[in-house]
Structure formats: C-alpha cells, structure tokens
Amino acid sequence: MTYPICRDLHNNKLTGPIPPQIGRLKHLRILNLRWNKLQDVLPPEIGELRKLTHLYLSFNNFRGETPVELANLPELRYLYLHENRFTGQIPPELGSLKNLRHLDVGNNHLIGTLRDFIGNGNGFPSLRNLYLNNNDLTGVLPDQIANLTNLEILHLSNNRLIGSISPKLVHIPRLTYLYLDNNNFIGKIPEGLYKHPFLKELYIEGNQFRPGSRSKGAHKVLELPDADILV
C-alpha cells in the first residue's frame, strides 16, 4: 500500500475548517493549503503529522491561538502561517523544533514579547528566517536574539517594540536582512551593523532613533516562491 506524502491544494476556493481527521495522514510530508478561504481554529490533531516537513497555511482566515501541538512535528522545516487572524502568543515550544529553518507568522494579531518567545535563545537551532512582522508584539529586542546564530532574515516591522537595539545583533554571523521599521525603538543603531560583512538590508524608518541613524540597502518584500521551497 502506498501513502500520500504531499497534498498541494493551494490557490483553490476551499472553505470551512481543517477537520480533525487530518491527523490520520501519518505519512504526509508536505501540506500546502495557502491561498484558500479556510477558517476557524487549527485542530490539535495537526500535531500528529510527525513526518511533516513543510506546512503552508498562509493567506486564509484561520483564527485562534497557534496550536502548541505544532511543536510535536520533529521533522518540520518550513512553517508558513502568515496572513491569517491568529491571536494570542506564539508558542515558545516551537523552539524545540531542531530542523525548523523558516518561520513566518507575519500579518496576524499576535501579542506577547520576544523575550517570552525565544526564552534564553537556546531554541531554534536551525532557524534561518524569522518573520514576525505586522503583529502586536511589545517589549524590547532582547540580547538573547543573538543566540539564534543561524539567522539570516529577521523581520520585525510594524509591531510595538520599544527600547534600543542590542549591539549583540552584530554577532549573528550570517544576518543578511534586518527589518526594524515602524516600531518604537530609540537610541542609535550599533555601528557594527553597518560594517557587518553579510548585512545587505537594514530598514529603520518609523522609529525614534537618534539623528544620523540610517538605513542600508533598498527595502523590499522577501517572499520565496513555492518552487524554491517545496523540496
């Protein structure tokens, strides 16, 4: 007997919730439901898809909290939840996903602080791309963010973050895109960021930085096409 390992139903007109029976697809590795009209809360049974590597739920109308059961997916590499109506805090338990490379929860209604989300920074050992933009996150940008040493993209635009920018960001070795715009940051940009050998884009508009602080590069939206990530 053969079992499906990929379900690609993106860009259709699917409606209603994801049924709890989704948990029966034990061999599924890729689930792509983006660009539909799906709604309601995500069933906890989605955490039973333990072979899942790619989960695309963006551009729907899902609501409620991000299920902590997603942390039960040990093979998960790509998690796309952006452009929905998720509320509450991002489960810090997601930091236990050792293979997670890309996390996008942008354009929702998420609350909480980065400190609560990343804890001491010992989680997310493989994370490269972190999109938290266009939510209602508060608090400071903690030093512990620098412990995410594989980060290449950090997108924090359009939240309510405060405080100064930690100079420890300079020590993220492959940081390439850093978006801080439209928050309530103050102080100055660490000079080391302008000298960072990998940093191509630094966007800081819409904050209260000291005069002389400047952006770097040309701001643009980073969206990887399906062809680049469905591997």
Summary of the structure (lengths in Angstrom):
residues: 231
radius of gyration: 18.0
end to end distance: 23.7
largest distance: 66.3
contacts: 728
relative contact order: 0.10
helix: 19%
strand: 26%
